[in-house]
Amino acid sequence: MLSREQIREGMTVVSTIPSSQPLHKEILLGIFSSCGKCRFMDEKHFDACTALAGSGPAFVALVLEAMTDGGVMMGLPRVEAMELAAQTIQGTGRMVLNGMHPAQLKDSVTTPGGCTIAGLLTLEDGRVRSTISRAIQVAANHAAGLGQDSKK
C-alpha cells in the first residue's frame, strides 16, 4: 500500500523561521518538499493544520467511500464506482489548487432544476457542510489537548 509520502502528495507545515535564516528555510523546504508540499506557519496554527492535513485524509476517505457506495447503490460495479469517485475528488482538488474557488466550481456544475442541485440540497438537509467543519474543529481541539498531561 502506498503512503502519502510515496506519492509525494503530503502536506507538511513547519514553524516560521526568522528572516535572518534564509538558508535554513531553503534546507527545510528541500527536505519536506520531497514528500509533497511544505508551508511555513506560526505554531499557533499547528493544531488546525493537524486536523486538516493529518486527520483530513481520513475524512476525505469517508466521503470517497460514501460516494462509492452511492454509485454501487445505483448499479455501478464497485471498482468503477470507486475509480469515478476518486478521480472526481482528485480533479476537484487540482482545480482548486489551480485557483478555482470551491463555490465557483460548485456553481459551474450546478444547473437550474438539475441533478446536482437536487443532490446538494440533500447534502445540506443532512448538514454535511457543518458536520465536516465541526469534525475539523473537534480534531483541532483534540490535537491541542494531546500531550498536555505529560507537560504537568
Secondary structure as UniProt FT lines:
FT   TURN            4..8
FT   STRAND          10..15
FT   TURN            19..20
FT   HELIX           22..32
FT   HELIX           33..35
FT   STRAND          36..41
FT   HELIX           43..45
FT   HELIX           46..49
FT   HELIX           50..55
FT   HELIX           56..73
FT   TURN            74..75
FT   HELIX           78..97
FT   TURN            98..99
FT   HELIX           102..108
FT   TURN            112..113
FT   HELIX           115..125
FT   TURN            126..127
FT   HELIX           128..145
FT   TURN            146..148
FT   HELIX           149..151
//
